[in-house]
């Protein structure tokens, strides 16, 4: 019975936004407008004791804000990060005038650039081209994906992880747009606004106008408009900044660059920072959006893009570093007996070694989250499948979160890996169980691919070559066998009654395959869909009702960013805590789409507030 109890805990967490959706990482905190939609909340049923029902279908609002949120708290109130730069207090006196505040945040901004100068975080940009749909408004018509490491030093440099695509990169950069936009439509372009101005953020280049005070999350900020002075040069920041009122660090930038160079164009960006280490707010999220769908507009450029930055604490990854860090310890014999390993034991040890090597290498490349709370939820679901199918493996199955957006799963040895993007878009626990069941099936059927990675020389590659050195794609026969076994596992499990939801998710996936090619392009595992058709669990696609956008209670897939958030300093994955927001039109569903970021800002070390957010939307009565 313990198993079931666990499952319900997981169920509540995982299904919390099956019906209710939220714009992004968190709630708008300074937008009174949000209140306008809140009272319309369709009073979700209070969490019932029968949690299984709550997760059964997305038509019964499973949102249970009052449900006890188990230990998924891992906010800023964590142990001091090991290799964080030492905070450098300001040499200036505490400001008493706005002029002094300006001097202070200029000083802090230069201090941040210096502190992060030797960092090479991972930068991921996922972009969706938009076209107008009469019913749904702007919808994705194509997409692009960029992943690389950014050198935060003076010379801005970016190394791409997607080596195989180098050839096609030139065309992909242009994204089908007119040549006009070639220069700025680059991966790097989307991360420009990590700083307002790398070189000349000072009074001789900019005017600063104080606007007002405003709270962003728990943090009181001073808001300034920033305009470049006349003839101060090209590519200057124009927009607004939010400065926290204790140490006067910039926590948010919103705007663009001016004047645009001839024949090109600067995007608009909204850039957020998080106080993850003492004394500094590190760039974490950047949202970009262009496009005007009002009547009569000729400009065809329309897209929205999320850029996420993480892996600040990763090692630089130069050659010497690689070698000193590589795992060289051999298999340790921890048994007290002096017996030799049997052939089967040796085979298992070998696989374990390969598995450990790969997991460690992916973690070090900033692609895999360290073991954490999300894994407990995933493992609970895997455990439900195992227990109800009497699966007894010699080693326990582990799970880990791939930090990237493309929808993929793979397994190496007894570890199942699932991407952040996929967890985000899955509508409910049954759908999560379905994608995990496929990988569990590979493990049960002994489809082990990774054993060649037990040779440590195969781990000797630079981080940006990860995708060309590691791969876990099965042959079609094994894929088919795993799907068959997965359906068997599911039909014996507590999820057997909920496969209609899985069918709905797969239908939605099928409907988006051509538009979301980049999101469905896997880098390590087998794709869920290929060449415009679904390839995973196709037998389940016929389950459940037909897709119907007009049914507001039918949520087949969620937007990206609604479930998992990454700590950009430590790379840990955490469950997002959001309050339910009612869907009031088909446009609110936004399956697989990117949305703006609204992280809930909090100071480093501040006690993480309780699960109840204090936003305008959330403070409206929702439950009863
Ligand atoms: Zn597979």
Boltz pocket constraint, residues with backbone or C-beta under 6 A from the ligand:
constraints:
  - pocket:
      binder: B
      contacts: [[A, 438], [A, 439], [A, 442], [A, 474], [A, 478], [A, 479], [A, 482], [A, 526]]
      max_distance: 6.0
